[in-house]
Amino acid sequence: MSNHGGCFLSEYGYRWEIESGYRSIKRFMAATTSKDFRLRFFYFAFACLLYSIWRAIDLLVQVELTGEYEHAPVVMADNTLTLLKKETGIG
């Protein structure tokens, strides 16, 4: 009988990263009091897109500077939001 418990425990450690990412996505969401599911879903999907842009920028910067990628960001989300607002007027 093999022991797969260690495998599950090591995978469970990634849960923190996922939950942390979800909290970070909220930083990119527009505030709304609308009960319209379509609008709320759009805001969430757009926030996911902005979050992905931030993580991609961070990955590219890290690889350019150090040649490798660490999960801890060097480009802060606020910097990315400020840049996006400045360049696009969104926000």
KOLPAVEX-926888 format. One record per residue (C-alpha): x, y, z. Coordinates in steps of 0.1 Angstrom, whole numbers, plus 5000, padded with zeros to 4 digits. Example, Ala and Ser with C-alpha at 12.3 -4.5 7.8 and 13.67 -1.06 7.14 Angstrom:
BEGIN
<rec u="5123" v="4955" w="5078"/>
<rec u="5137" v="4989" w="5071"/>
! end
This chain:
BEGIN
<rec u="5000" v="5000" w="5000"/>
<rec u="5016" v="5033" w="4989"/>
<rec u="5014" v="5065" w="5009"/>
<rec u="4999" v="5093" w="4988"/>
<rec u="4993" v="5116" w="5018"/>
<rec u="5027" v="5134" w="5013"/>
<rec u="5017" v="5143" w="4978"/>
<rec u="4984" v="5158" w="4988"/>
<rec u="5001" v="5178" w="5016"/>
<rec u="5027" v="5192" w="4993"/>
<rec u="4999" v="5202" w="4968"/>
<rec u="4978" v="5217" w="4996"/>
<rec u="5006" v="5242" w="5002"/>
<rec u="4997" v="5259" w="4968"/>
<rec u="4963" v="5267" w="4983"/>
<rec u="4977" v="5297" w="5001"/>
<rec u="4990" v="5311" w="4968"/>
<rec u="4957" v="5306" w="4952"/>
<rec u="4938" v="5323" w="4980"/>
<rec u="4963" v="5351" w="4981"/>
<rec u="4959" v="5356" w="4943"/>
<rec u="4921" v="5357" w="4948"/>
<rec u="4925" v="5385" w="4974"/>
<rec u="4948" v="5403" w="4950"/>
<rec u="4922" v="5402" w="4922"/>
<rec u="4898" v="5421" w="4945"/>
<rec u="4922" v="5450" w="4944"/>
<rec u="4916" v="5453" w="4906"/>
<rec u="4878" v="5451" w="4909"/>
<rec u="4856" v="5481" w="4903"/>
<rec u="4832" v="5489" w="4932"/>
<rec u="4796" v="5485" w="4924"/>
<rec u="4763" v="5482" w="4942"/>
<rec u="4746" v="5467" w="4911"/>
<rec u="4727" v="5435" w="4916"/>
<rec u="4730" v="5428" w="4878"/>
<rec u="4749" v="5395" w="4876"/>
<rec u="4762" v="5403" w="4841"/>
<rec u="4778" v="5435" w="4852"/>
<rec u="4792" v="5420" w="4884"/>
<rec u="4806" v="5391" w="4863"/>
<rec u="4821" v="5415" w="4838"/>
<rec u="4838" v="5434" w="4866"/>
<rec u="4852" v="5402" w="4880"/>
<rec u="4864" v="5389" w="4846"/>
<rec u="4880" v="5423" w="4839"/>
<rec u="4897" v="5423" w="4873"/>
<rec u="4911" v="5388" w="4865"/>
<rec u="4924" v="5402" w="4832"/>
<rec u="4941" v="5432" w="4850"/>
<rec u="4955" v="5408" w="4876"/>
<rec u="4970" v="5386" w="4849"/>
<rec u="4985" v="5417" w="4832"/>
<rec u="5001" v="5426" w="4865"/>
<rec u="5015" v="5391" w="4870"/>
<rec u="5028" v="5390" w="4834"/>
<rec u="5046" v="5423" w="4838"/>
<rec u="5061" v="5412" w="4871"/>
<rec u="5073" v="5379" w="4855"/>
<rec u="5089" v="5397" w="4826"/>
<rec u="5106" v="5423" w="4849"/>
<rec u="5119" v="5396" w="4872"/>
<rec u="5133" v="5375" w="4844"/>
<rec u="5149" v="5405" w="4827"/>
<rec u="5165" v="5416" w="4860"/>
<rec u="5175" v="5383" w="4875"/>
<rec u="5171" v="5356" w="4849"/>
<rec u="5146" v="5337" w="4870"/>
<rec u="5111" v="5341" w="4885"/>
<rec u="5101" v="5341" w="4921"/>
<rec u="5065" v="5341" w="4932"/>
<rec u="5069" v="5372" w="4954"/>
<rec u="5063" v="5402" w="4931"/>
<rec u="5089" v="5429" w="4926"/>
<rec u="5064" v="5450" w="4906"/>
<rec u="5037" v="5461" w="4930"/>
<rec u="5000" v="5459" w="4920"/>
<rec u="4995" v="5495" w="4929"/>
<rec u="5022" v="5505" w="4905"/>
<rec u="5006" v="5485" w="4877"/>
<rec u="4971" v="5500" w="4885"/>
<rec u="4986" v="5535" w="4884"/>
<rec u="5003" v="5528" w="4851"/>
<rec u="4971" v="5514" w="4836"/>
<rec u="4950" v="5543" w="4848"/>
<rec u="4976" v="5568" w="4834"/>
<rec u="4979" v="5551" w="4800"/>
<rec u="4943" v="5541" w="4794"/>
<rec u="4922" v="5564" w="4816"/>
<rec u="4905" v="5533" w="4831"/>
<rec u="4898" v="5537" w="4868"/>
! end
